[in-house]
Amino acid sequence: MREWVRITEIGDLLRKLRGKKSYRDVQKETDVSYTHLRNIEKGMDPRSGKELIPTPEVLKKLAKFTEPLGVDYEELMVKAGHIRIREATATQDDIDKFFGRSGNEEGPLATVIFEEPTREIITDANGMRVTTIVSNDELRRRFLDVHFLLQHREKAYYNGFELTDDERKQALDMLDVLFRRYSGNK
């Protein structure tokens, strides 16, 4: 049985996203009946009195409405309790270790503002999109690896100027020449 918190989370989220729109307006966008939408928001099936957990198929339809508002299908699946995410948090010690500090230096290099697991959505070998937790070692590699930054980050800068896609490619090519022994172009 899923936690009640999950059920109210999905209902509260949908209610918030719906805002002033009527159930019928959302029905037109999603093909989910307005009565089912209302019941999902309440978190209960009025006929049986039992908790109502929207199916992945219903959530897929609702994503047509929520994705333009910044909430994708995977997040709906998490809120409904269909996807479980292992909770992992970072502490100040974790941050210091991440940056290779022993703790003897003066003041923190970075400070934890809030603690939340780092998640990403990937496509597995079967073509399914799944949510995974990113390890601290992988985060460090991505944060500090110049190749990863130039190839995978949305934006990259040099001396305060945003690099174009062509400039990023050119920088990667130059780095491959400079660090031939680490690149795939040996």
PERA-V632045 format. One record per backbone hydrogen bond with DSSP energy under -0.5 kcal/mol. CO is the residue of the C=O (numbers start at 1). NH is the residue of the N-H. If there is no record, write none. Layout:
BEGIN
<<CO:NH> <CO:NH>>
END
This chain:
BEGIN
<<3:6> <3:7> <4:8> <5:9> <6:10> <7:11> <8:12> <9:13> <10:14> <11:15> <12:16> <13:17> <14:18> <15:19> <18:21> <22:26> <23:27> <24:28> <25:29> <26:30> <27:31> <31:33> <33:37> <34:38> <35:39> <36:40> <37:41> <38:42> <39:43> <39:44> <43:52> <44:46> <45:49> <50:45> <51:53> <52:54> <55:59> <56:60> <57:61> <58:62> <59:63> <60:64> <61:64> <62:65> <62:66> <63:67> <66:69> <66:71> <67:70> <70:72> <72:76> <73:77> <74:78> <75:79> <76:80> <77:81> <77:82> <77:83> <78:81> <79:10> <84:86> <91:95> <92:96> <93:97> <94:98> <95:99> <96:101> <97:100> <114:116> <117:119> <118:134> <120:122> <120:132> <122:124> <122:130> <124:127> <128:124> <128:130> <130:122> <132:120> <133:135> <135:139> <136:140> <137:141> <138:142> <139:143> <140:144> <141:145> <144:146> <145:149> <146:150> <147:151> <148:152> <148:153> <149:153> <156:163> <158:161> <161:158> <164:168> <165:169> <166:170> <167:171> <168:172> <169:173> <170:174> <171:175> <172:176> <173:177> <174:178> <175:179> <177:180> <179:182> <179:183> <180:183> <184:186>>
END
